[in-house]
Amino acid sequence: MAVTLEQAQRVGYTCLKALLRFAFMVANNLVAIPSYVLYLIMLQPLRVLDSKSFWYIEGVLFKWLLAMVASWGWWAGYTVVEWGDDVKAVSEDEAMVLVNHQATGDVCTLMMCLQDKGTVVRQMMWLMDHIFKYTNFGIVSLIHGDFFIRQGRAHRDQQLVLLKEHLEKYYRSRNRKWIVLFPEGGFLRKRRETSQAFAKKNNLPFLKHVTLPRLGATQVILKTLVAPQENGTPAGRDAVIKESKSKGLQWVIDTTIAYPKGEPIDIQTWILGYRQPTVTHVHYRIFPVKDVPAEPEALTHWLYQRFIEKEDLLTHFYETGAFPPPQGQTKAISREMTLSNLWLVGIQSLAFLSGGMWYCILQYFYHCLF
């Protein structure tokens, strides 16, 4: 089939746009990440004198870096519509965020949609695959105090011990509030077949849009971060807004990401922007941690139920293009998540100005020394 001139022009434009976006992303990383590291090196005396202020500043810089990643998708037309509970109501409390995992773009989507949730982004901790440590953003996550977990049965027990130690050492000392994890332990396309076989063997529901979650990391987080008197104590869902602040983890935020036609966005698409503008849908459901059982068997059942509910949510979404209304309501309300282009341009400009400043400073010291 012959290619028309119009089709050739469209392909050429897409390739040129992708090349320019990639060049911008590389330049962005080359100035922003070293600047983040150098600022924190300069602020090491403050870390000794006033650790709280140091980690506050680090959190602000961290949020700006994540906003830069969000801007790559935002300017490509990859936007987000949110459904379910309004998580802004608990943005100042400690919460564990459970997310389904379909592709590398899930992390970028969260980086975008959490930008307007108060102090959440600068005070959050991520649990991610250890391979992420070796990416361009790995040094940032290491400094911020995220946890890199190795997958596989051979590493499982040791990793859970290391996670507990990591939480005890860094979570509250750096004033973290939210902790984000993907309990499925891998991408949907990689784990679906194994999960379905396990479900069949153990008489569990057959899931197509999610996989059965793993208990380990969730259990460690709850045991380590929840105040003992809270865990396992019943509470009603109407307590979501009224619950007074208390020490320890207070909420579990069940987060479900849905892509139109079930076609997830990966990091390559997010960077190059070759897909047409796409709206990603994110559904939240907030549970008081008092409703979460502590015993392993009961917790396993509770966690399975969350992912069975995700399956139902995603099935409804793929059939109708919308999430179903909450129980007892007749209509689901969606909210368009927005970012300020002026703010994003300001952050990008600051990154490039910082890069230029550090280059001049390093050049000066180089000439002084040599």
Secondary structure by P-SEA (a helix, b strand, c coil): ccccaaaaaaaaaaaaaaaaaaaaaaaaaaccaaaaaaaaaaaaaaaaacaaaaaaaaaaaaaaaaaaaaaaaaaacbbbbbccccccccccbbbbbbbbbcccaaaaaaaaaacccccccccbbbbbccccccccaaaaaaaabbbbbbbcccaaaaaaaaaaaaaacccccccccbbbbbcccccccccaaaaaaaaaaacccccccccccccaaaaaaaacccccccccccccccccccccccccccbbbbbbbbccccccccccccccccccbbbbbbbbbbbccccccccaaaaaaaaaaaaaaaaaaaaaaaacccccccccccbbbbbbbbbbaaaaaaaaaaaaaaaaaaaaaaaaaaaaac
